[in-house]
Amino acid sequence: MLTFENVSKVYKGGTYAVKNLSFAFEKGEFIVFIGPSGCGKTTTMKMINRLIDPTEGVISIDGKDASSQDAVKLRRDIGYVIQQIGLFPHMTIQENVTLVPKLMNWPKEKRRERAKELLELVDMGEEYLARYPNELSGGQQQRIGVLRALAANPPLILMDEPFGALDPITRDTLQDEFKRLQQRLNKTIVFVTHDMDEALKLADRMVILRDGELVQLGTPDEILASPANEFVEEFIGKDRLLQSRATVQTVEQLMIENPITIEEKQTASEAVQIMRDKRVDSLLVTDEKGVLKGYVDIEIIEANRKTSELIADIHLTKLHTVNKDARVRNSVSRILKLGTSYVPVVDDEVRLVGILTRASLVDLVYESIWGVEAMKTDEQAATLEETIL
């Protein structure tokens, strides 16, 4: 799908921005370029769609030399997402999403249907089509930026630190959404980031660069298990290396099964009784198939008693969730940043299968850093809490 053969970029004076890169990626891979500032990762990505032309070597897409193709057509056939999003403020969301299809002379009705279809992929309804960017949150605007890159159905998408300007919680949510979307659509992604946690979470394979040269290429597990040299070890960070060697690897291994729940077809009175019996102040709400719908607590119930007795009619508070197959190393920082005592664990169909508690995560980090020996002082515990937060 995408190959680099001895690719270099040399600027005036003989300075190499990128030097002698060679690698190959298959269709549907999520590739992350990562390295310190000035390592050449963005230059490498921009050479793919010829925003920058290589000085030496050949970049091929589906076996065709990119340099032999018309640059404008090449760029329209490759999706592109940047950190600044780049939505046009005077255009509606529909117009922003379908900008490339319009340039490719798609009929108006086909463009509208494509915009509706894409919005549904990220749980944004048809009502957003006529809105303008300034009416959307930062996270919603970034979703639109991603959808615009998908609009013409390109097989390859380039993403240059697309989530870097977002707050940590929104960023984590969009990472999860986009990874699921990429797997569902089987797109090849080239993703640039300086964030190691983001790279480990998203990548099928990582390309670690330093001073324009390839240092290591491999899956996150391969790189964590066998860093190529001291630079890679330091760049990954000792805490991540220690966590990767813990015996517990997936959320499912660490979660607590059979959380306390109530079905949405039950009543508020039943919810209160369950809370009393179980000595809790909130309940996770599911439908009859076990799909997580949100949660209710005593305050929500009391606020809605006058309007409805059924849980299904009460405005449920949405929750951040984590998939049961997710790597614990990718979930630790996110869950601790949320500041909640637990996070629901779901499967691919969003069925509730358990909960992951903050306490169990902290215990796991303790064990991975200090082993089974108990923490000896409150000062040590406070130091660790500060480190992982």
C-alpha positions in Angstrom: 0.0 0.0 0.0 2.7 2.5 1.0 6.4 2.1 0.6 9.5 4.3 1.2 12.7 3.3 -0.7 15.8 5.2 0.5 13.9 8.5 0.9 15.7 11.6 2.0 14.9 15.3 2.2 17.9 17.6 1.9 17.7 21.4 2.4 20.2 24.0 1.2 23.6 23.6 2.8 23.3 19.9 2.7 21.2 19.6 5.9 19.2 16.4 6.1 15.7 16.7 7.5 15.0 13.1 6.7 17.8 10.6 5.8 17.5 7.3 3.9 14.2 6.0 5.1 13.0 2.6 3.9 9.9 0.8 5.1 6.6 -0.7 3.8 3.1 -0.6 5.2 0.0 -2.7 4.3 -3.6 -1.7 3.6 -5.5 -1.1 6.8 -2.5 -0.5 9.1 -2.5 2.3 11.7 1.1 3.7 11.4 2.3 6.3 14.0 5.4 8.4 13.3 6.8 9.6 16.6 10.0 11.2 17.9 11.3 14.4 19.5 10.7 17.8 18.0 12.7 18.3 14.8 13.1 14.6 14.2 11.5 14.7 10.7 8.2 13.1 11.4 6.0 15.8 9.9 8.3 16.2 6.9 8.1 12.5 6.3 4.3 12.6 6.4 4.1 15.6 4.1 6.3 13.9 1.5 3.5 11.3 1.1 1.1 13.7 -0.4 3.8 15.9 -1.9 3.3 19.0 0.2 7.1 18.4 0.4 8.9 16.6 -2.4 11.7 14.2 -1.5 15.2 15.0 -2.6 16.2 11.3 -3.0 14.4 8.0 -3.1 10.9 6.8 -4.1 7.6 6.9 -2.2 5.0 4.6 -3.7 1.3 4.3 -3.1 -0.3 1.1 -4.4 2.8 0.5 -6.4 2.7 3.9 -8.2 5.5 6.4 -7.7 3.9 9.5 -6.0 6.3 11.9 -7.7 5.0 10.8 -11.2 1.4 11.7 -10.3 -0.4 15.0 -10.6 0.1 16.6 -7.2 -3.4 18.1 -6.9 -5.2 14.8 -7.8 -2.9 12.9 -5.5 -3.8 15.2 -2.5 -7.6 14.8 -3.3 -7.1 11.1 -3.2 -5.5 11.2 0.2 -7.4 12.3 3.4 -5.6 15.0 5.5 -6.3 16.1 9.1 -4.3 18.7 11.0 -4.3 19.8 14.6 -5.8 23.2 13.7 -8.7 21.4 12.1 -9.0 24.1 9.4 -12.8 24.2 9.1 -14.1 27.2 7.0 -16.1 29.4 9.4 -18.4 30.7 6.6 -19.4 27.2 5.5 -22.0 24.9 7.0 -20.9 21.5 8.4 -22.3 19.8 5.3 -20.2 22.1 3.1 -17.1 21.6 5.2 -17.4 17.8 5.2 -18.1 17.5 1.5 -15.5 20.0 0.3 -13.4 17.5 -1.6 -16.3 15.6 -3.1 -17.6 19.0 -4.4 -14.2 19.7 -6.0 -14.5 16.2 -7.6 -17.9 17.2 -9.0 -20.1 14.9 -7.0 -23.8 15.7 -7.4 -25.3 17.9 -4.7 -27.7 15.2 -3.3 -24.9 12.6 -3.3 -22.8 15.1 -1.2 -25.6 15.6 1.3 -26.2 11.9 1.7 -22.5 11.3 2.2 -22.4 14.0 4.9 -25.4 12.4 6.7 -23.8 9.0 6.5 -20.5 10.2 8.0 -22.2 12.2 10.8 -24.0 9.0 11.9 -20.6 7.3 12.2 -19.7 9.7 15.1 -23.2 9.9 16.6 -23.9 13.4 15.2 -27.3 13.6 13.7 -28.7 15.2 10.6 -29.4 18.4 12.5 -25.7 19.3 12.4 -25.7 19.6 8.6 -26.9 23.2 8.6 -24.8 24.4 11.6 -21.6 26.4 11.4 -18.2 25.5 13.1 -18.6 28.2 15.8 -21.8 26.4 17.0 -19.8 23.2 17.8 -17.5 22.3 20.7 -13.8 21.7 20.1 -14.3 17.9 20.1 -17.2 18.1 17.6 -15.1 20.4 15.3 -12.3 17.8 15.4 -14.7 15.1 14.5 -15.8 17.1 11.5 -12.2 17.5 10.5 -11.8 13.8 10.5 -15.1 13.3 8.6 -13.9 15.7 5.9 -10.8 13.5 5.4 -13.1 10.5 5.0 -15.6 12.2 2.7 -14.3 11.1 -0.7 -13.6 7.6 0.7 -9.8 7.7 0.3 -7.8 4.5 1.1 -5.1 6.5 2.8 -5.4 9.3 5.5 -2.7 11.5 6.9 -3.1 13.0 10.4 -0.7 15.6 11.8 -1.2 15.7 15.6 -5.0 16.0 15.2 -5.9 15.8 18.8 -3.1 17.8 20.4 -5.0 20.9 21.1 -7.9 19.2 22.9 -8.4 18.7 26.7 -7.2 15.2 28.0 -10.7 13.7 28.4 -12.0 14.8 25.0 -8.7 13.7 23.5 -9.0 10.2 25.0 -12.6 9.9 23.8 -11.7 10.9 20.3 -8.8 8.5 20.2 -11.1 5.6 21.1 -13.7 6.7 18.6 -11.2 7.1 15.7 -9.5 3.8 16.4 -12.8 2.0 16.2 -13.7 3.9 13.1 -10.4 3.1 11.4 -10.8 -0.6 12.1 -14.4 -0.6 10.9 -13.6 1.2 7.6 -10.2 -0.5 7.1 -8.4 2.7 6.2 -4.6 3.0 6.2 -3.6 5.8 8.6 -0.3 7.6 8.9 -0.5 9.5 12.2 2.1 12.0 13.5 2.4 12.6 17.3 4.9 13.5 20.0 2.8 11.8 22.7 4.0 8.4 23.5 0.8 7.3 25.3 -1.2 8.2 22.2 1.2 6.3 20.0 1.1 3.2 22.1 -2.6 3.3 22.3 -3.4 3.8 18.6 -0.5 2.3 16.6 -0.5 -1.1 14.8 3.1 -0.2 14.2 5.3 2.7 15.4 8.1 4.4 13.5 10.5 6.1 16.0 12.6 8.8 14.4 15.6 10.7 15.6 17.4 13.4 13.7 15.7 12.4 10.5 16.7 8.7 10.8 14.8 5.6 11.6 15.7 4.3 15.1 13.1 1.5 15.5 10.0 0.2 13.7 7.6 -2.3 15.3 4.4 -3.0 17.1 3.9 -1.3 20.5 4.4 -4.7 22.2 7.6 -5.4 20.3 9.1 -2.0 21.1 8.1 -2.1 24.8 9.5 -5.6 25.0 12.8 -4.9 23.2 13.7 -1.2 22.9 16.4 -0.8 20.2 18.7 1.3 22.3 19.0 3.7 25.3 17.4 6.5 23.4 14.2 4.5 22.8 14.1 3.4 26.5 14.4 7.0 27.7 11.9 8.2 25.1 9.3 5.6 26.0 9.9 6.2 29.8 10.7 3.8 32.5 7.2 3.9 34.0 5.6 2.7 30.7 8.2 -0.1 30.4 7.5 -1.3 33.9 3.8 -1.2 33.3 4.2 -3.2 30.1 5.9 -6.0 32.0 3.0 -6.4 34.6 1.3 -9.7 34.5 -2.1 -8.1 34.0 -2.3 -6.7 30.5 -6.0 -6.2 29.5 -8.9 -4.5 31.3 -10.8 -7.7 31.3 -8.2 -9.3 33.6 -8.5 -6.5 36.1 -12.2 -5.6 36.0 -14.8 -6.5 38.7 -17.6 -8.5 37.2 -21.4 -8.2 38.0 -21.6 -4.5 38.8 -24.8 -3.3 40.5 -27.3 -2.4 37.7 -30.9 -1.6 37.0 -32.7 -2.0 33.7 -34.3 1.0 32.1 -37.7 -0.6 32.0 -37.7 -0.7 35.8 -39.0 2.1 38.1 -37.4 4.8 40.2 -38.9 3.2 43.3 -37.1 -0.1 42.4 -33.9 1.8 41.9 -34.1 3.4 45.3 -34.7 0.0 46.9 -31.7 -1.5 45.2 -29.5 1.4 46.4 -30.7 0.8 50.0 -30.2 -3.0 49.8 -26.7 -2.7 48.2 -25.7 0.4 50.2 -24.8 2.4 47.1 -25.8 5.9 45.9 -25.9 5.3 42.1 -26.7 2.5 39.6 -25.5 1.7 36.1 -28.5 1.5 33.7 -28.8 -1.1 30.9 -31.4 -2.1 28.5 -32.8 -5.7 28.4 -29.8 -6.8 26.3 -27.3 -5.5 28.8 -26.3 -2.5 26.7 -25.1 0.4 28.9 -27.3 3.4 28.8 -25.8 5.6 31.5 -26.3 5.9 35.3 -28.8 7.3 37.8 -28.2 8.4 41.3 -30.6 9.5 44.1 -30.4 13.1 43.1 -31.3 12.4 39.5 -34.2 10.3 40.6 -35.6 12.9 43.0 -35.3 15.6 40.4 -37.4 13.5 38.0 -40.0 11.9 40.3 -42.7 14.4 39.4 -42.4 13.8 35.7 -41.8 10.1 35.4 -41.4 6.9 37.4 -39.8 4.8 34.7 -36.0 4.8 34.6 -36.2 4.9 30.7 -37.9 8.3 30.9 -35.3 9.8 33.2 -32.5 11.8 31.6 -29.5 9.5 32.2 -26.0 10.8 32.7 -23.6 9.5 30.1 -20.4 7.8 31.2 -16.9 7.4 29.9 -16.3 3.7 29.3 -13.4 1.4 28.5 -13.5 -1.7 26.3 -12.8 -5.0 28.0 -10.0 -5.8 25.4 -8.2 -2.5 25.9 -4.7 -2.6 27.2 -4.4 -1.6 30.8 -1.4 0.6 29.9 -3.6 2.6 27.6 -6.3 3.0 30.2 -4.4 3.9 33.4 -3.8 7.6 32.8 -7.2 8.2 31.2 -9.1 6.7 34.1 -7.0 8.4 36.8 -7.5 11.8 35.0 -11.3 11.3 35.0 -11.2 11.5 38.8 -14.0 9.0 39.2 -14.0 6.0 41.5 -14.8 3.5 38.7 -15.3 3.3 35.0 -17.7 0.9 33.3 -16.2 -1.8 31.1 -18.1 -2.7 27.9 -17.7 -5.1 25.0 -17.7 -4.2 21.3 -21.5 -4.0 21.4 -21.4 -1.6 24.4 -22.8 -4.3 26.7 -21.8 -3.8 30.3 -19.5 -6.6 31.4 -17.9 -5.1 34.6 -16.2 -2.1 36.2 -12.6 -1.0 36.5 -12.0 0.8 39.8 -9.5 3.5 40.5 -8.2 1.6 43.5 -7.4 -1.5 41.4 -5.5 0.6 38.9 -3.4 2.3 41.6 -2.7 -1.1 43.2 -1.5 -2.4 39.8 0.8 0.5 39.3 2.2 0.1 42.8 2.9 -3.6 42.0 4.5 -2.9 38.7 6.9 -0.4 40.2 7.6 -1.8 43.6 6.6 -5.4 43.1 4.4 -7.2 45.7 6.1 -5.5 48.6 3.6 -3.2 50.3 4.1 0.5 50.3 6.0 1.4 53.4 5.1 5.1 53.9 2.4 7.5 53.1 5.1 9.7 51.5 5.9 7.0 49.0 2.2 6.6 48.2 1.8 10.3 47.7 4.8 10.4 45.4 3.3 7.7 43.2 -0.1 9.3 43.1 1.6 12.5 41.9 3.6 10.6 39.3 0.7 8.8 37.7 -1.6 11.8 37.8 
